[in-house]
Amino acid sequence: MRRKTGFRKGAGLFTLMTTLLLAFSPACHALAAHRLQDAGDKLVIVIDPGHGGDNLGTIENGHEEKSMTMTTALAMYEELSLYDGVEVYLTRTDDVDLSRKERVEFAASVDADFLFSIHYNASENHELYGAEVWTSAFAPCNGIGYQFGCELLEAFREKGLFIRGVKTRLGDSGKDYYGILLYSSEKKMPAVIIEHCHVDEARDEGFCDSEEELKEFGRMDATAAARYFGLKSSVLGVDYSDYELVESSISAPVPVTVQDTTAPDVCQIELLETDYAAGRLSLSVTAADYDSTLLYYSYSLDGGQTFSPREAWPGSDALTGAYADTFTLNLTIPALTCPTVILRAYNGYDLYTESNPWISPETYQDPGKLQAALGAARAGETEEAASSAGTDASSGEGDFPSQGRKPSSVEGDDSEEQKGPVSFLTFLGICLTAVVTLFVILLVSQAIAAVSRKRAARQRRKESGRSRNQPR
């Protein structure tokens, strides 16, 4: 049986000439947006449901990845089987565990044009979210995997998922880290690992918490594959023959897919505006990563002891490498507290750099001063009420500080909202009185010192006159 390669000889002369022309063009770094892989007259696709048997995969939040991947893979199989001129296989149809090499060898045995490995994700600290596609780090499989991955992830973005990009990872040997990709690339057979979402993160779990959602992922995988290969279906009434894909390359790795092993290069924050009484803080954030895309940020209000959940970095597009290098971060803080803010910028490989700390003015750094100010403002209240108010101001009524949530006194209690500004003005009045007092003491001290200097000068002149009148 003839061994199929990652791109067909049928594409031959045109692909080679285009690659050479663009490689020597200073204005171009990738091929035009045409299909890199020509499957010929007969297309063979192999779908690999990840894990199986004793290999359960992730089991976070009551999920079982080996069952999820089977549901999604079967839906992808059924959908792709509706397209004309395509043969579809599954690496397993039973609950058995296969080695990575066995899965790839099966795909090679049926002369596969592409191997799709189906997976779901989870992170060690349960803080990551979003979808990603892993591909080989080496040409030509890298560019082919990128072209398919972009098509699939764009559809996921429209579905509402956060996009973590088309990525590569190398092992210590300098080869592809993931076995599926390693063995496939050795056979020049394009393959990708699809991580549909993170089952252990609240923002992702809703995309995979039912059998229908898992099947929907499979149908989306199939549609992306059909668009990538330019298939048509008389049953479905669709024709993707002229469907255009993103620019890519079969001669060198696509830069945006290259693994980044270093943390972001720059991360700085700068104060724009504060309103302590209302519990508002506005910061300017500036960051840059010269090797990959910034994906997330998180922040701490307690000097780095705890951090908020990760938020999407503004303007982040892992498929193109774009992101905003500066944005304004508006935080809500418990009223009359003294935050020390630190921000973390995370890149596409989850490495982070911490910003400089922004520390509140010294007046707001002493919790004792805050307690005294609150006590003075609420002198008419009972001792118990004053103590409770002091606790609210310093701890935010037990709210997780990095969430930036307001205490209940700011969220809904009208009487507390009225008293908050009074305590701040009283506190400000105490500070101004202290400053005026110190200023007066300074003036008095300077006046006394001046009088003393004048007296001393007169005394020296008198003594000098007496000495001049003495006979020699």
N, C-alpha and C positions, 0 to 999 in steps of 0.2 A: 504493500500500500504506500502511496506517495506521501512523504512527510510534508505537512503544511508548515510554512514559516509564519512569523509574525506579520509580514506583509507579502502579498502575492507577487509573483513574477509578472503577472498580468498588468500590474501597476508600473512595472519596471522602468522603462526609459523615461517616461514622463516624470515619475517621482524622483529619479536620480538627477535629471536635469534641473528640476525645480529646486531640489535640495542644494545642489552646487551653486546655482545662481543666487539663491538667498543667503547662503553661507558667506559669500563674498560681498554682499550688499551691506554697507554700514548702517543703513536705515532699517534693516529687517533682522530680527532675531528668531523668527519662527516661520513655519510654512504658512501659506495662505489657508483659509478656512475650508479645506476640502477634506474628504475622508482619507485618512492615512492607510487604512487597512482594506484591502480588496479581498473579499472572501470567495470570489469566483462564483461559479454556478451553483455550488453546493455549500451551504453553510451549516456547520456543526457547532452547537453551543452546549457546554457542560455546566450544570449548576451544582454547587457543592453545599449542602446544608451543614454548617459547621458543627463540630462536636458530635456527640452520640455515644450510646452505651454508658460506660462508667464516667466518661468525660462529659460532665453536665454543662460546662460553660458557666457563665455567671448565674447565680441564684438569688440575687438581691431582690428585696421587696416581694418575695414570693414568686418571682419569675423563674423559669427554667429555660436557659438559652437553647439547649439542644432541641427542645420541643418547639420553641419559637422559630428557630431557623428552618425546621422542617415545614412548618405551616407556611412560612414566607416562600421557601424554595418551591413547594408544590404549586402555589399560586403563580409564581413566575413561570414555572414549567407549563402550566395549563394555558396561560396567556400567550407565551411565545409559540406554543404549538398551533395557534390560530393564524400564524403568519405563513405566507407562501414560501416554499423552497428552503425550509429550515428543519434540521433534525435537532432535537433537544434531548439531553440525557441528564440523569441525576447520579451523583457519585454514590449515594446510598438512598434506599427507600425504606430501610428498616432501622431500628434503634440500635445501631452498632457503631463502634468507634473505629475509625480508619486513621492510619498515620498520614501525615501530610504527603509523604512520598507516594503512598498508595493512591491517594486522591488524584495526584498529578499523573501518575502512571495510567490510571483509568482514563483520564481525559486524553492522554496521548494515544491510548489504544484505540480510541474511536476517531482519531485524527481531528481533534477539536481545534476550532479556530479561536476560541476564547473560553476561559474558565472563570466563572463567577463564584466566589466563596462568600456565603451568606452568614452574617454575624450580627450580634447586638452587644452593646458596650456597657461597661461600668468602670468607675474610677476608685482608686484606693481610699480617698477621703470623701467620696460621694459629692464632689463639687464641680465636676465637668459636665457639660451638656452639649448636644449638637451631633451632627452626622459628619462622617469623613470616609474617604476612600483611600486605601493604601495600594500603591502600585510599585513595580520594580524601579530601582534607582538607575537602571541602565537602559540605553537605547538598544533596539527600537521599542521595547515593551513599555518604557517609561512614557514616551509621547503618546502611544496608543492608549495606555491606561488613563493618562490625563484627559485625553479627548473624550473618552467615555465618562470618566468621573465627573467632569464639568457638566455634561449633559444631565446626568442623574442628580447631582447636587443642586443644580438650578431648579429642577422640579421639586426637590425637597425644600428648597428655600421658599418656593411658592406655597408649599404646604404649611409653612410656618416654622420649620426647623432652623436652628442656628447652624451655620456651615463652618466646619473646621478645616475643610480643604482637601485637596488631593496630595498625599504625602508619601514620603519614602523614609526608610530606616535601614541603616547598615549595622551588621553585626561586627564583632571584634575582628573577624577575618577580612572585613572590607567588602563582603558580599551582602546580598539582601538578607535582612534579619529574619523575616517571616518565611517559614518553610514552603508554604504554598507558592510564594513569589520567587523564592530561590530556585526551586526545582522547575517551575514553569519557565523562568527566564533562561535557564540552562538549555531548555528545549526550544527556545525562541517562540514559545507559545504565550501570547498575552494573557494576563490574569490580573484580577483585582480582588481585594478584600473589601466588602461593603459593611461598614459599621453603621447601622441604620440610626441608632440613637442610644442614649444612656438610660438604662432601665432603672437606675438608682437615683435619678435626679427629678425633682418634681416638675420642672419645666419640660422634660422629655417624656415622662412616664405616660402622660395622656395620649401620646402617639402610638403606644404599643400595649395598652392595657386591655385589649380585647382581641378575639380571633379575627374579627373583621378588619381591625387596624393592621394586624400582621399580614393578612391577605392583600390589603391595599398596598402595603410596601412591596409585595411580590409583583403586583401588577405594574407598579411604577418602575420597578427594576426592569421588567420586560419591555415596557414602552421605551425606556431609555436605550435599551439594547437594540430595539427595532429602529429607533432613530439613528443610532450610531452606525448600524449596518445598512441603513437605507432600505428597509424592508417594506413590503406592502401586504395587506391582508384583504382578500375579497370577502371574508367573513365579517371583519370589523369595519370594512369600508374605508380604510386608511391607506395612504401611499406616502412613504417617506423617502422615495427615490431621490428627490432633489433637496432633501433636508441638509442644511449647512451646519457645520459644527464649529467649535472654537478653533483658533489657530493652535498648532502644536508642532512637534518636530520628531522625526524618526532618526535624526543624525546625532542628537545630543540630548541630555536630560533637560526638561523644561525647568527654567530657573526657580519658578515658584514652588516646585515640588521638592527641591533639594533640602535635605535635612539640615536643620539649624541646631548646633550643639552649644550655642552661647546664649546667655540671657540678653534681654533688650539693652541697648547701649545707653539710652538716656531716659530718665524719669524724674521730673521736677514738678513741684506744686508751688503756687504763689497765691497769696490772699487777694481777693477782689473786694469782698464786702462781708461784714458781720453785723448781726443783730442779735445780741445775746438775750435780750429780754424776750424776743419772739422765737428764739431758738433757730435762727437761720445762719448758714455759713456758705459762702460762695468762693470757690477756688478755681484758678486757672491751672489746667493740667497740660504739660508738654512732655511728650515721650517719642522715642524712635527706636526702631530695630532695623539695622542695615542689612540683615540676612533673611528675615522672614516677616510675617504679618503679625501685628498686634491683634489679639483676639479678645481678651478680657481685661477687666480691672476689678480690683476690690479695694476697700479702704478700712482703716482702723480709726476709731475716735479715742482710743485709750493708749496711744503710743506704741501700738504693735502687739498688744496682748491678745486681742481678738480682732478678726477681720470679717467684713460682710461677705455674703455669698458673691460669687463672681457675676459681673454684669458684662454684657457685650460691649466691646470697645466701639465708640462711635465711628461710623464709616468703614468698619472692618469688612473686607471682602477677601477671604482667603484664596479664592480662585484666581484673582488678579494681583494680589499682594497689596492692595490699597487699604489705607486707614487714615483717619484724621490725626495729624501730629499734635494738634492743640484743640482742647475743648473745655467748656465751662462745666464744673461739677457743683451742683447745688445740693447741699446737705441739710437735713433737718436734725437738730440736736436738742436734747432736753434743755429747757430754758434755764438760764443762769448756771450753766455748767462750764467746765474749763477743758475743752477737748484738746488733745494733741493728735493731729491728723497725720497719717502716713498712707500713701497710696502704692499699690502694687500694679505693675504693668506686666501682663503675661503674653508670650508669643505663641505661635502655632504649635510649638512643641512643649508647651506648659512650663517653660522656664520663666522666671520673673525677676524683675528688678524693683527694689523699693525706692520710693522718692525720699527727698529730704523731709524731715518732720516739720510740720507747721505747728507752733506752740502758741497758745493763747497768751495775751499780755499778762504780765506778772500779777496784776490785780486779781485775775481770775484763777491764779494757780494755787492759792491757799484755801483749801476747803474750810478752814476755820473762819476766814473772812466771809465766805459765803454763808456759813451758818449764822454768824453774827448779824449779817445784813438781813437775812430772813427773819431772825428773831426780833430785830428792832422793828421791822415792818409789820410784824404780827403781834406786837406787844399786848394788844387787847384780847388775843385769843388765849385759850387754855394752854397749859404747858404741854399737854398731850398733842394738841393740834399743831403747836409750833414745832415739836419734835418730829411729827409726821411730815410736815412741810419741808423740814431740813433734809429728811431722808429722800423725799421725792426729788429735790433739786440735785442731790449728789449722785443718785443712782438711777434716775429715770424710771422709778417704780419697778425695777427689776427687768426692764426691757433689755434685750441684747444690745449693748451699746453700739456695736458696729453696724447695726441695722439703720441707725439714724432715726429711730421712731420717737415721736413725742410722748412724754408722760401723759397720763390721763388728765392732768390739770391743764394741759394745753389743747387736748383733743376734744373735750366736751363739757367740762365743768365751768359754767359761766362765772361763778363766784371766784374760782381760782384764777380765771383769766384776768379778772379785774385786779386781783391782788398781786399778780406777778409783776406788772409794771411799777406798782407802788413800791415794792421791795427794792426794785432796781434803782428808782429815783432816790429813795432813802439812802441806799448804799452809796450812790453817787454824791449825795449831800454830805455824808460823813467824810468821804474822801476829799471833797472840796474844802470842808472845814479844816481838815488836818493840814491840807496844803497851805491854806491861808495862815493858820497858826504858825506853821514852820517858817513861812515867809516873814511874818511879824517878828518872830524870835531872831531870825537872821538879821533883820534891819536893826533891832535893838542891840544885838551883839556887835554889829559893825559900828554903831554910834558910840557904844561904850569903849570899844577898842580905839576909836579915833580920839576921844577925849583923853584917854590914857596916854596916847602917843604925844598929844599936844603938851600935857603936863610934864612928861619926861623931857620933851625938847626945851621947855622953859627952864626946867631945873638944870639942864646941862649948860644953857647959856649963862645962868647966874653963876654957876661954879666956875665957868671959864672966865667971866669978868673979874671975879675975885682973884683968880690966879694972876691975871695980867697986872693988877694994881699992887702986887707984892713987890718990894724992892729986890734988886738983883745982887 
